[in-house]
Amino acid sequence: MGVTSFTQEFECEVPAARMFNALIVDSHNLIPKLMPQGIKSVDLVQGDGGAGTIKQINFAEGTHSKYMKHRIDVLDKENFLCKYTLIEGDKMMENLEFITYEVKFENSPDGKCICKTTSEYHTSGDFEIKEEEIKAGKERALQMYKVVEAYLLENPSAYA
């Protein structure tokens, strides 16, 4: 089993608490509404949304995959930190044991925030994940962050 890590950091135009609550805490409700062309639904399979919860993301017809499940390992609402593990999925898990993610939002002095993410891809056997696969996943995630950010900018009272 090999491990490939990837870290990314970018600025968001809204405070950390709003991004964290919209994108992490309430993602199962908000994301399917904002991105129905990609995500059909997000179901809570087990738990109440906190640590130990398992969520199933059901993708829309014609997308890259049918579903994936992740387990929330840490949900720290005071420090705007979430750690979760992708534990199941159809096509994307063929050569992966699991993927761990850490997402942290930090307020910046100008009222915006910095989002820091780390992903660790744990591959099966001798399989090596290709850089273009990581790049494609990174771009899909960034697109989702930007859609949520735009929604929050257009709706200043949402998640305030």
FENJOJO-V786124 format. One record per residue. N is the residue number from 1. RES is the residue in one letter. PHI is phi in whole degrees, 0 to 359 (none if undefined). OMEGA is omega in degrees with one decimal (NA if undefined). NEAR is the number of other C-alpha atoms within 8 Angstrom. Layout:
{{N RES PHI OMEGA NEAR} {N RES PHI OMEGA NEAR}}
This chain:
{{1 M none 175.8 8} {2 G 251 178.5 11} {3 V 231 175.0 8} {4 T 242 -179.1 8} {5 S 253 179.3 8} {6 F 217 179.2 7} {7 T 236 179.5 8} {8 Q 215 179.7 7} {9 E 217 176.6 8} {10 F 207 -178.2 7} {11 E 265 174.1 8} {12 C 245 -175.4 10} {13 E 275 -179.3 9} {14 V 236 -179.5 12} {15 P 298 -176.8 12} {16 A 303 -176.6 13} {17 A 300 -179.0 9} {18 R 293 179.0 12} {19 M 297 -178.1 14} {20 F 298 -178.4 13} {21 N 295 -179.6 11} {22 A 286 -171.8 12} {23 L 277 -176.0 12} {24 I 251 -172.3 9} {25 V 294 -176.0 9} {26 D 251 -176.4 9} {27 S 302 -177.9 11} {28 H 296 176.0 11} {29 N 266 -171.4 8} {30 L 282 -172.4 10} {31 I 300 178.1 13} {32 P 299 178.1 13} {33 K 288 -177.0 7} {34 L 276 -174.4 8} {35 M 229 -176.6 10} {36 P 295 178.6 10} {37 Q 290 -179.4 6} {38 G 245 -175.5 10} {39 I 237 -178.2 13} {40 K 286 -179.0 11} {41 S 196 172.5 9} {42 V 231 -177.1 13} {43 D 251 171.4 9} {44 L 277 -178.7 12} {45 V 279 -178.0 8} {46 Q 208 175.0 8} {47 G 94 -174.6 9} {48 D 245 -178.7 6} {49 G 107 179.7 10} {50 G 270 179.8 9} {51 A 305 -177.9 9} {52 G 95 179.3 10} {53 T 294 172.8 14} {54 I 245 177.8 13} {55 K 247 174.2 12} {56 Q 248 177.1 12} {57 I 263 179.5 12} {58 N 256 -176.4 12} {59 F 274 179.4 12} {60 A 292 177.5 11} {61 E 303 176.2 6} {62 G 84 178.1 4} {63 T 269 -173.8 8} {64 H 294 -173.8 5} {65 S 205 177.9 10} {66 K 270 -176.7 12} {67 Y 199 167.2 10} {68 M 207 178.2 13} {69 K 239 172.1 12} {70 H 227 -179.7 12} {71 R 250 176.7 13} {72 I 278 -178.7 15} {73 D 266 179.2 11} {74 V 219 173.4 10} {75 L 226 -176.6 11} {76 D 254 -175.8 8} {77 K 289 179.1 7} {78 E 285 -178.3 5} {79 N 253 176.6 7} {80 F 54 -177.0 13} {81 L 234 175.1 14} {82 C 224 172.3 13} {83 K 238 179.4 12} {84 Y 214 -176.2 12} {85 T 233 173.0 12} {86 L 282 -172.2 12} {87 I 250 -177.6 11} {88 E 201 176.3 9} {89 G 183 -176.9 12} {90 D 285 -173.8 10} {91 K 292 -172.2 8} {92 M 288 -176.2 8} {93 M 257 -176.8 10} {94 E 303 -177.0 6} {95 N 242 -178.8 8} {96 L 238 172.2 11} {97 E 283 177.6 9} {98 F 190 175.9 12} {99 I 230 174.6 12} {100 T 254 -179.7 11} {101 Y 229 170.2 11} {102 E 230 179.9 12} {103 V 234 -179.8 11} {104 K 226 175.8 11} {105 F 251 178.4 15} {106 E 236 177.5 9} {107 N 294 173.4 10} {108 S 251 -174.6 9} {109 P 300 -176.7 5} {110 D 271 178.8 4} {111 G 88 177.4 9} {112 K 263 175.4 13} {113 C 212 175.3 14} {114 I 250 175.8 13} {115 C 255 178.2 12} {116 K 242 179.5 12} {117 T 233 173.6 11} {118 T 228 177.2 11} {119 S 237 175.1 11} {120 E 235 -179.6 11} {121 Y 264 179.6 13} {122 H 259 -173.1 12} {123 T 272 177.0 15} {124 S 273 175.1 10} {125 G 54 -178.1 6} {126 D 266 -177.3 7} {127 F 299 175.8 9} {128 E 242 180.0 6} {129 I 288 -177.5 9} {130 K 275 -179.3 6} {131 E 302 -179.8 6} {132 E 293 176.2 6} {133 E 291 176.8 8} {134 I 295 -179.6 9} {135 K 298 179.6 8} {136 A 297 177.8 8} {137 G 296 178.2 8} {138 K 298 -179.8 8} {139 E 293 177.2 8} {140 R 295 179.5 8} {141 A 295 -179.9 8} {142 L 298 177.3 8} {143 Q 300 179.5 8} {144 M 296 178.1 10} {145 Y 301 -177.8 9} {146 K 292 176.8 8} {147 V 295 178.6 10} {148 V 295 178.5 13} {149 E 301 179.3 12} {150 A 299 177.8 8} {151 Y 300 -179.0 8} {152 L 293 177.3 14} {153 L 292 179.2 9} {154 E 283 -176.8 6} {155 N 231 -173.1 7} {156 P 300 179.7 7} {157 S 269 -178.6 6} {158 A 290 178.1 7} {159 Y 59 -179.8 7} {160 A 275 NA 6}}
